[in-house]
Amino acid sequence: MRHGKKVAHLGRTNTHRKAMLANMASSLIEHKRINTTVARAKALKNFIEPLITRSKEDSTHNRRIAFRELRNKYAVTELFRTVSEKVGDRPGGYTRIIKMGNRLGDNADMALIELVDFNEVYETAKPKKKSRRRGSKKAAAVAVETETATEEVAESAETVAAAPAEEAQKADTAETPASDAAADEKNTEE
């Protein structure tokens, strides 16, 4: 049974666990993503999300609380400058845990924990949804304009394709009288 077990002990004493989480949180803030075990990632998520929420309001009190937890002034500065700007409008859920498989040495479940707003891959993958109604006048007008534009492009492509053929025919006809004149000159010389 797990009655009263609210904290994941992670096989460490209280002070060792707090120091490990502070170091992992500082690394996460600095590098924006880190690889660790699933259990540590879940414990880190519970540790860092309240600090990110506090970083939204930049006050001396909130900075002191963050420094007390992180114990790294560079991480606190990064948290209150860049991270808080990115997550300013997000109501929560600042981190994402992605399971990576098992570690070769001891078969431990590994995970990648990252700050959600700093991943460009997922941001570019989402296309912006356009909302329109069926049968609206604006959509019909856009469709007509698109059809006429494609027809014009097709016509211009046909004329461009036909132009070299016409030039080649003109060149052949222009060469024919000249070659006839050259042949006549040879015949007169003989």
C-alpha positions as CSV (number, residue, x, y, z in Angstrom):
1,M,0.0,0.0,0.0
2,R,1.1,3.6,-0.6
3,H,-0.8,5.4,2.1
4,G,0.7,8.8,2.9
5,K,3.4,8.5,0.2
6,K,3.0,11.9,-1.5
7,V,6.7,12.4,-2.4
8,A,8.8,10.2,-4.7
9,H,11.8,9.5,-2.6
10,L,13.9,8.4,-5.6
11,G,16.2,6.2,-3.3
12,R,17.7,9.3,-1.7
13,T,17.6,11.2,1.6
14,N,15.7,14.4,1.8
15,T,18.7,16.7,1.4
16,H,20.2,14.7,-1.4
17,R,16.9,14.6,-3.3
18,K,16.5,18.4,-3.0
19,A,20.0,19.0,-4.2
20,M,19.5,16.6,-7.2
21,L,16.2,18.3,-8.2
22,A,17.7,21.7,-7.9
23,N,20.6,20.7,-10.2
24,M,18.2,19.0,-12.7
25,A,15.9,22.1,-12.7
26,S,18.9,24.4,-13.3
27,S,20.0,22.2,-16.2
28,L,16.5,22.1,-17.6
29,I,16.2,25.9,-17.5
30,E,19.6,26.3,-19.1
31,H,19.4,23.7,-21.8
32,K,15.5,23.6,-22.3
33,R,15.5,19.8,-22.4
34,I,17.3,17.0,-20.5
35,N,17.3,13.2,-20.6
36,T,16.6,11.4,-17.3
37,T,14.6,8.5,-15.9
38,V,10.8,8.6,-15.9
39,A,10.5,8.7,-12.1
40,R,13.0,11.6,-11.9
41,A,11.2,13.5,-14.7
42,K,7.9,13.2,-12.9
43,A,9.5,14.5,-9.7
44,L,11.2,17.3,-11.6
45,K,7.9,18.3,-13.2
46,N,6.3,18.7,-9.7
47,F,9.4,20.7,-8.6
48,I,9.8,23.1,-11.4
49,E,6.2,24.0,-12.5
50,P,5.4,26.1,-9.4
51,L,8.7,28.0,-9.9
52,I,7.8,28.8,-13.5
53,T,4.4,30.0,-12.4
54,R,6.1,32.3,-9.9
55,S,8.5,33.6,-12.6
56,K,5.5,35.1,-14.4
57,E,5.4,37.9,-11.8
58,D,8.9,39.4,-11.5
59,S,9.2,40.5,-7.9
60,T,12.0,40.4,-5.3
61,H,10.0,38.0,-3.2
62,N,9.5,35.5,-6.1
63,R,13.1,35.7,-7.1
64,R,14.2,34.9,-3.6
65,I,11.9,31.9,-3.5
66,A,13.2,30.7,-6.8
67,F,16.8,31.1,-5.6
68,R,16.1,29.2,-2.4
69,E,14.9,26.3,-4.5
70,L,17.3,26.4,-7.4
71,R,20.5,27.6,-5.6
72,N,21.9,29.0,-8.9
73,K,21.7,32.7,-9.7
74,Y,22.3,32.2,-13.4
75,A,19.3,29.8,-13.6
76,V,17.1,32.2,-11.7
77,T,18.1,35.0,-14.1
78,E,17.4,32.8,-17.2
79,L,14.1,31.7,-15.6
80,F,12.8,35.3,-15.0
81,R,14.1,36.7,-18.3
82,T,13.6,34.2,-21.2
83,V,11.4,31.5,-19.8
84,S,8.8,33.8,-18.2
85,E,8.5,35.7,-21.4
86,K,7.7,32.6,-23.4
87,V,5.2,31.2,-20.9
88,G,3.5,34.4,-20.0
89,D,0.1,33.5,-21.6
90,R,0.2,29.8,-20.8
91,P,-2.0,28.9,-17.8
92,G,0.0,25.8,-16.8
93,G,1.6,22.7,-18.2
94,Y,5.1,24.2,-18.9
95,T,6.9,20.9,-19.3
96,R,6.5,17.8,-21.5
97,I,7.7,14.3,-20.7
98,I,8.5,12.1,-23.7
99,K,9.3,8.4,-23.0
100,M,12.5,7.3,-24.8
101,G,12.7,3.6,-24.1
102,N,15.0,1.7,-21.7
103,R,18.6,2.4,-20.7
104,L,21.1,-0.2,-21.9
105,G,23.0,-0.6,-18.6
106,D,20.2,-1.2,-16.1
107,N,17.1,-1.3,-18.3
108,A,15.7,1.8,-16.5
109,D,12.8,3.7,-18.2
110,M,14.3,6.8,-19.8
111,A,12.5,10.0,-20.7
112,L,13.1,13.4,-22.2
113,I,11.7,16.3,-20.3
114,E,11.5,19.6,-22.0
115,L,10.0,23.1,-21.7
116,V,7.0,23.1,-24.0
117,D,7.4,26.6,-25.5
118,F,11.0,26.1,-26.5
119,N,10.3,23.3,-28.9
120,E,10.2,24.6,-32.5
121,V,9.3,21.2,-34.0
122,Y,5.8,21.0,-32.5
123,E,5.1,24.7,-33.1
124,T,5.8,24.5,-36.9
125,A,3.9,21.3,-37.2
126,K,0.6,22.8,-36.3
127,P,-1.0,24.6,-39.3
128,K,-3.3,27.5,-38.6
129,K,-6.9,26.5,-39.0
130,K,-8.9,28.7,-41.4
131,S,-12.5,29.1,-40.6
132,R,-15.0,29.6,-43.4
133,R,-18.6,28.7,-44.1
134,R,-19.8,26.6,-46.9
135,G,-21.4,28.6,-49.7
136,S,-20.3,32.0,-48.6
137,K,-20.0,34.7,-51.2
138,K,-16.4,35.4,-50.3
139,A,-15.4,31.8,-50.8
140,A,-17.1,31.6,-54.1
141,A,-15.4,34.8,-55.3
142,V,-12.0,33.5,-54.2
143,A,-12.7,30.2,-56.1
144,V,-13.6,32.1,-59.3
145,E,-10.5,34.3,-59.0
146,T,-8.4,31.2,-58.5
147,E,-9.9,29.5,-61.6
148,T,-9.3,32.5,-63.8
149,A,-5.7,32.8,-62.5
150,T,-5.0,29.2,-63.3
151,E,-6.5,29.5,-66.8
152,E,-4.3,32.6,-67.4
153,V,-1.3,30.7,-66.3
154,A,-2.1,27.8,-68.5
155,E,-2.6,30.1,-71.5
156,S,0.6,31.9,-70.9
157,A,2.4,28.5,-70.6
158,E,1.0,27.4,-73.9
159,T,2.1,30.6,-75.6
160,V,5.5,30.3,-74.1
161,A,5.8,26.7,-75.3
162,A,4.6,27.6,-78.8
163,A,6.9,30.6,-79.1
164,P,10.2,28.6,-79.4
165,A,8.5,26.3,-82.0
166,E,7.5,29.4,-84.1
167,E,11.0,30.9,-83.8
168,A,12.5,27.6,-85.0
169,Q,10.2,27.5,-88.0
170,K,11.1,31.2,-88.9
171,A,14.8,30.3,-88.5
172,D,14.3,27.3,-90.9
173,T,12.6,29.4,-93.5
174,A,15.1,32.2,-93.2
175,E,18.0,29.7,-93.7
176,T,16.3,28.1,-96.7
177,P,16.6,31.1,-99.1
178,A,20.1,31.8,-97.9
179,S,21.1,28.3,-98.6
180,D,19.4,28.4,-102.0
181,A,21.3,31.6,-102.8
182,A,24.6,30.0,-101.7
183,A,23.9,27.0,-104.0
184,D,23.1,29.3,-106.9
185,E,26.4,31.1,-106.4
186,K,28.3,27.8,-106.6
187,N,26.4,26.8,-109.8
188,T,27.2,30.1,-111.4
189,E,30.9,29.8,-110.6
190,E,31.2,26.4,-112.3
